[in-house]
Amino acid sequence: MSYRRRGFTLIEIMVAVFIFAIIATVSYRIISSLVKTKQVVDETQNKWGNLSLVNSNLERSVSRLIPLVVRDNDGNAIPALLGQEKLTGMYDGQLEMTLSGSIGDSVLGVKPPKRVGYRLYKNSLYFITWPTLNRALKTLPEIDLLIDNVSVFKVEYLYGDGKWYTTWPPENGDISSLPDAMRVNLELNSGESIVREWSIN
């Protein structure tokens, strides 16, 4: 007795191909959605991570702020804390300050006082570090990118009259003086923002 081997009919093959196509389409959409979700999560984490880095940097700077006047490349005195809305030089910052050094600190070790600044330029916030307090003619700073896609970097200073202003020191005021408090508002183009306020005096 002989048996005939039965193959797949055309209809069965078409049904199988149709089912495979459905599974492939659904799988692609799921994988594509997972990839996009991961990208969004990574971007969000990076944004908040960078904001946290800026916040920590500002926190450390303000906590070490001292009323020490320094001199620029031409020998002119620069206020201990300088707040200005407009940049006039290549290495100027909207916020500049003199920071204290340390002796025998378990974390910082021995470090001399230093001059630092924060500069917003073309939607990027930079951290400026000068190698010396009093600059020579050819002294250049080290410039590091803190965060990009910044729409707002606003610094305000609390004056003795209880009002907030966007410049420091006061006109005709003591250039070694410090404000009662300082407030920083940082916003990204995508909408994330932080507002920090510190009591100084």
C-alpha positions in Angstrom: 0.0 0.0 0.0 1.4 3.5 -0.9 0.7 6.8 0.7 0.9 10.2 -0.9 2.7 13.0 1.0 0.3 15.9 1.3 1.9 19.4 1.1 0.5 22.8 2.1 -2.2 24.3 0.0 -1.9 27.8 -1.4 -4.5 29.1 1.1 -2.6 27.7 4.0 0.6 29.3 2.9 -1.2 32.7 2.4 -2.7 32.5 5.8 0.7 31.7 7.4 2.4 34.6 5.5 -0.4 36.9 6.6 -0.1 35.9 10.3 3.7 36.3 10.1 3.3 39.8 8.6 1.0 40.8 11.4 3.4 39.5 14.1 6.3 41.2 12.4 4.5 44.5 12.2 3.4 44.4 15.8 6.9 43.4 16.9 8.4 46.3 15.0 6.1 48.8 16.5 6.7 47.5 20.0 10.5 47.6 19.5 10.3 51.0 17.9 8.2 52.3 20.8 10.7 50.9 23.4 13.6 52.5 21.6 11.9 55.9 21.5 10.9 55.6 25.1 14.5 54.8 26.1 15.8 57.8 24.1 13.3 60.1 25.8 14.2 58.7 29.3 18.0 59.0 28.5 17.6 62.6 27.3 15.5 63.5 30.4 18.1 62.0 32.7 20.9 63.8 31.0 19.1 67.1 31.3 18.3 66.8 35.0 21.8 65.3 35.6 23.4 68.4 33.9 21.1 70.7 35.9 22.1 69.0 39.1 25.8 69.4 38.1 25.3 73.2 37.6 23.4 73.4 40.9 26.2 71.6 42.8 28.8 73.8 41.1 27.0 77.0 42.1 26.5 75.7 45.6 30.2 75.1 46.1 31.1 78.4 44.6 28.7 80.5 46.8 29.7 78.6 49.9 33.3 79.6 49.4 32.7 83.2 48.4 35.0 85.8 50.1 35.2 89.6 49.9 38.6 89.6 48.1 39.2 92.1 45.3 41.4 91.0 42.4 43.0 92.8 39.4 42.5 92.3 35.7 45.1 92.1 32.9 45.5 95.9 32.9 45.9 96.2 36.7 42.3 97.5 37.3 40.5 96.3 40.4 37.7 93.8 39.9 35.0 93.6 42.7 35.1 90.5 44.9 31.7 89.6 43.5 30.8 91.0 40.1 27.4 90.7 38.6 26.7 92.1 35.1 24.0 91.5 32.6 26.0 92.3 29.4 29.4 90.7 28.5 32.1 93.2 27.4 35.1 90.9 27.0 35.9 87.5 25.6 36.3 85.9 29.0 33.8 87.9 31.0 31.0 86.2 32.9 27.6 87.4 34.0 28.7 86.2 37.4 32.3 86.3 38.8 33.5 85.8 42.3 36.6 85.1 44.4 36.6 81.8 46.3 38.4 80.9 49.5 41.3 78.4 49.5 41.7 75.6 52.0 44.4 74.3 54.3 44.5 70.8 55.6 40.9 70.0 54.3 40.3 66.3 54.2 38.6 66.6 50.8 40.2 69.7 49.1 43.6 69.4 50.7 45.7 72.6 50.4 44.4 75.0 47.8 44.9 78.8 47.3 42.0 81.2 46.7 40.8 81.4 43.1 38.7 83.4 40.8 35.9 81.8 38.9 33.0 82.9 36.7 29.8 81.8 34.9 29.3 82.8 31.4 26.2 82.3 29.2 27.2 82.5 25.6 25.1 81.3 22.6 22.8 79.2 24.7 25.6 77.4 26.6 26.7 78.0 30.2 30.5 77.9 30.8 32.5 77.7 34.0 35.6 80.0 33.9 38.6 79.4 36.2 41.5 81.9 36.3 44.9 80.4 37.1 45.8 83.3 39.4 43.9 85.9 41.3 45.7 88.9 39.9 46.2 88.5 36.1 49.2 89.3 34.1 48.9 90.7 30.5 48.8 87.2 28.9 46.9 85.4 31.6 44.1 83.2 30.1 41.4 81.3 31.9 40.3 77.7 31.7 36.8 77.4 30.2 34.6 74.3 30.7 31.1 73.7 29.3 28.6 73.1 32.1 25.4 72.7 30.2 24.0 73.7 26.7 20.5 74.6 25.4 20.2 77.3 28.0 17.6 80.0 27.4 17.9 81.9 30.7 20.7 82.5 33.2 19.6 85.2 35.5 21.4 86.2 38.6 19.9 88.7 41.2 21.4 90.3 44.3 19.6 91.4 47.4 20.6 95.0 48.3 20.4 96.7 51.6 17.0 98.3 50.7 15.5 94.8 50.6 15.1 94.8 46.8 16.6 92.4 44.2 18.8 93.8 41.4 20.6 92.2 38.5 24.0 93.9 39.0 26.6 94.0 41.7 28.2 95.9 43.4 25.9 98.8 43.8 26.8 102.0 41.9 29.6 103.8 43.8 29.5 101.0 46.4 32.4 99.2 48.1 33.8 96.7 45.6 34.8 94.3 48.4 31.2 94.1 49.7 28.9 91.2 49.3 25.1 91.2 49.0 22.7 90.0 51.7 21.6 87.2 49.4 21.9 85.9 45.8 19.4 84.2 43.5 20.0 82.3 40.3 17.4 81.3 37.8 18.5 78.8 35.1 16.1 77.6 32.3 16.6 75.3 29.4 15.1 75.6 25.9 13.0 72.5 26.6 11.4 74.1 29.7 13.3 72.5 32.6 14.4 75.1 35.2 16.0 75.5 38.6 15.8 78.5 41.0 18.3 78.7 43.8 18.7 81.3 46.5 21.5 81.7 49.0 21.9 83.9 52.1 25.4 85.4 52.1 25.7 88.1 54.8 
